[in-house]
Each structure stands twice: as C-alpha cells, then as structure tokens.
Amino acid sequence: MRKLLDLKAGAIFHEEMDRITLCVRKECIEIIYKLKPGRFMIINMIRSDDDEVLLMTNWGNFFSRMQNPDVQLPKIKQCCPTLHAVLTGEDPDEVFRTSCGKSSSPDHVHGLALTCKTDPRAPLIGCITDPLLHKVTTLVNKNIAIYNELSSNPPFPAWKDGLMEVWNG
C-alpha cells in the first residue's frame, strides 16, 4: 500500500472526474484524490468482510510514536483535538486508527480508516458507489485536518518532523 501523500498520481484522471481516479493493485484498489496539482492523497480500499470494505490511509510508522498514551493523550487533546478524537474512538465521522497485514511482515501498515457496507455479491471494483465516495471525501478531509494540526501545532517536536514519513518517494 502506498503511503498517505504523493507527488505523483500513479494513474490518469478522466476528464469527467478530475479529482478522483483509481489504480488497481494486487492487494488493494487505490482511490487517488487530487488535493491540488502535484499533490495527491492515496486511499487504499480492501475488503474487510463479505459485506464491508475498509478505506484506509497509510501513515507508515508515524503512530509508533504513541509509546505512553497516559502521558501523551492529554497533550494530543490540547494540541490536536481531531487526532485525539480519532485515537480515543470519539470521532463523529467514525474514523479510527487501524493496522493492516501481519505484524511481523514488512508490509504491515498503520493508518486511519473508515468502513463502508457494500453488496456482498459485488466485486471490489463494483463497491465504488456514491455512498463510498462520500466516505472517501470524509476520510480525505479528516486526514487533511489531522496533518494540518500536527504540522501547525505538534504535541511533541518529533511528531512534526515525522510527517515526512507519510509521503511516498
């Protein structure tokens, strides 16, 4: 899975859909969202259950900085309320922190996610519907808000520097 942000889309945008495109990978479908020219957010879509897909942004090892939640969460709440809500399960949009893959594997990734109910008979590509695209937009906006909070008011100095880890390349 590609990480959260990239300078390259990795796919072509259709003239009727100039903000979103797709790239089919072996392990997932990438929904590539154009933030602005030359800046793209990657939403990885995988089936999480027969009737559900997981939309996930890959933050790499960024969240491994969370070593002592009892000490860190109060500071995060003060500096980054959107991130705090996600980390504590209090996000109104139901975005949550998750991981994907075997923990011993180098492909194991951590990130932020949303789930979306789908038709269990539909192939993964057929699950891309208007309700799913609405959830994609919600996840994009949440990731932008968290990235901006961490960039402008990081709870700890190393967290701002760590934002470079969420870029591909």
C-alpha positions in Angstrom: 0.0 0.0 0.0 1.3 3.4 -0.9 1.5 5.9 1.9 -0.9 8.8 2.6 0.6 11.5 0.3 2.4 11.5 -3.0 3.7 14.0 -5.6 2.6 11.6 -8.4 -0.9 10.3 -9.0 0.2 6.9 -10.4 -2.9 6.9 -12.7 -4.6 9.1 -15.3 -7.6 11.3 -14.4 -10.7 11.1 -16.6 -12.0 14.5 -17.9 -15.4 13.8 -16.2 -13.7 13.0 -12.8 -10.9 15.5 -12.4 -10.4 15.0 -8.6 -10.5 11.2 -8.2 -9.0 8.3 -10.1 -8.3 4.6 -9.4 -5.4 2.3 -9.6 -5.9 -1.4 -9.2 -3.1 -3.1 -7.3 -2.6 -6.8 -6.3 -3.6 -6.2 -2.7 -6.0 -3.2 -2.9 -7.6 -0.6 -5.1 -6.1 2.8 -4.7 -8.5 5.7 -4.8 -6.3 8.7 -5.7 -7.7 12.0 -4.6 -6.2 15.2 -6.2 -5.7 17.7 -3.4 -4.2 20.3 -5.8 -1.9 20.0 -8.9 1.0 17.8 -8.0 -0.4 16.7 -4.5 -2.4 13.5 -4.2 -3.8 11.6 -1.2 -4.0 7.8 -1.5 -7.0 6.0 0.0 -6.4 2.2 0.0 -9.6 0.1 -0.4 -9.7 -3.5 0.6 -12.5 -5.9 1.5 -12.7 -6.3 5.3 -15.7 -8.6 5.4 -18.2 -10.1 3.0 -20.4 -7.1 3.1 -17.9 -4.4 4.0 -14.8 -2.6 2.6 -12.1 -0.8 4.5 -11.0 2.6 3.3 -7.5 3.2 4.8 -4.8 5.9 4.6 -1.3 4.5 5.3 0.6 6.6 7.8 3.6 4.2 7.8 5.2 4.0 11.3 4.1 7.5 12.3 1.8 6.3 15.1 4.5 4.2 16.7 5.4 7.5 18.4 2.5 6.7 20.7 4.5 4.9 23.4 2.8 6.1 26.6 -0.8 7.0 25.9 -1.5 8.1 29.6 1.1 10.8 29.2 0.7 11.6 25.5 -3.1 11.7 25.0 -3.7 14.8 27.3 -1.1 16.8 25.3 -2.5 15.5 22.0 -6.0 16.5 23.1 -4.7 20.1 23.8 -2.8 20.4 20.5 -4.6 18.2 18.1 -8.3 17.7 19.0 -9.2 16.0 15.7 -6.4 13.4 16.1 -7.4 12.9 19.8 -11.0 12.1 18.8 -9.8 9.5 16.3 -7.3 7.9 18.7 -9.9 7.7 21.5 -12.8 6.4 19.4 -14.8 9.7 19.8 -14.6 10.8 16.2 -18.1 11.9 15.0 -17.4 10.6 11.5 -16.3 7.2 12.9 -12.8 7.4 11.6 -10.5 5.2 13.6 -6.8 4.1 13.8 -6.1 0.7 12.5 -3.4 -1.6 11.1 -3.3 -3.9 8.1 -1.3 -7.0 7.4 0.6 -9.4 9.7 2.5 -7.5 12.4 5.7 -9.5 11.7 5.6 -8.6 8.0 7.4 -5.6 6.4 4.1 -4.8 4.6 2.4 -4.2 8.0 1.0 -0.7 7.9 -0.8 1.7 10.3 -3.2 4.3 9.4 -6.6 5.9 9.7 -9.7 4.2 8.3 -13.5 4.2 7.7 -15.6 1.2 6.8 -18.4 1.1 4.3 -21.2 -1.5 3.9 -21.3 -3.0 0.4 -23.2 -5.6 -1.6 -21.5 -9.0 -0.7 -22.1 -10.2 -4.3 -20.3 -7.2 -5.9 -16.6 -7.4 -6.9 -14.4 -4.9 -5.1 -14.4 -2.5 -8.1 -18.2 -2.7 -8.1 -18.3 -1.4 -4.5 -17.3 2.1 -5.6 -20.7 3.8 -5.3 -21.8 7.3 -4.4 -22.0 6.5 -0.6 -18.5 5.0 -0.7 -17.2 8.1 -2.5 -18.8 10.3 0.2 -16.9 8.3 2.8 -13.7 8.8 0.8 -14.2 12.5 0.9 -14.8 12.3 4.7 -11.6 10.4 5.2 -9.7 12.8 3.0 -10.9 15.8 5.0 -10.1 14.1 8.3 -6.6 13.3 7.2 -6.0 16.9 6.0 -7.3 18.2 9.3 -5.0 15.9 11.3 -2.0 16.6 9.1 -2.6 20.3 9.5 -3.0 20.1 13.2 0.2 18.1 13.5 2.1 20.4 11.2 1.0 23.7 12.8 0.8 22.7 16.5 2.6 19.4 17.1 2.1 17.9 20.6 5.8 16.9 20.6 8.7 18.2 18.4 9.5 14.9 16.8 5.9 14.5 15.6 6.2 17.4 13.2 9.5 16.0 11.8 7.8 12.6 11.5 5.2 14.0 9.0 7.8 13.4 6.3 7.2 9.6 6.8 3.7 9.9 5.3 5.0 10.9 1.9 5.9 8.3 -0.8 9.2 8.5 -2.6 
